[in-house]
Amino acid sequence: MVYLASSTDERVRAVSEALSPYTWRGLTPEMVSRRALAAIDEPGTADAAPAARHDERIGVLVEFLRGCRWRSLTVGAVSRQMVAALDGWRHESQWLEIELRWLSDGDS
């Protein structure tokens, strides 16, 4: 399933604003992901420290970035796609939890 994030989504704006002051295309996928997550977690916080390296969402975003030509996108487009990738991952994780609960309930 394809998840779309609107350019008016607060998280998309926060990520765009967090990446814009940097030459973000020169950053590693991990650092772009860490800065994006910090912006999502603390919107409106100027110069927020990048998200911690152990945050499981970093792997989700790094995998997404490695699978596309993100350096050719605008900051707005990469921000929308990163938010959409997180939304898709979160949705799939929630379904997995539901299915596991169903399985464990069937064992009772």
Buried (B, 14 or more C-beta within 10 A) or exposed (E): EEBEBEEEBEBBBBBBBBBEEEEBEEBEBBBBBBBBBBBBBBBEEEEBEBBEEEBEBBEBBBEBBEEEEBEEBEBBBBBBBBBBBBBBBEEEEEEEEEEEEEEEEEEE
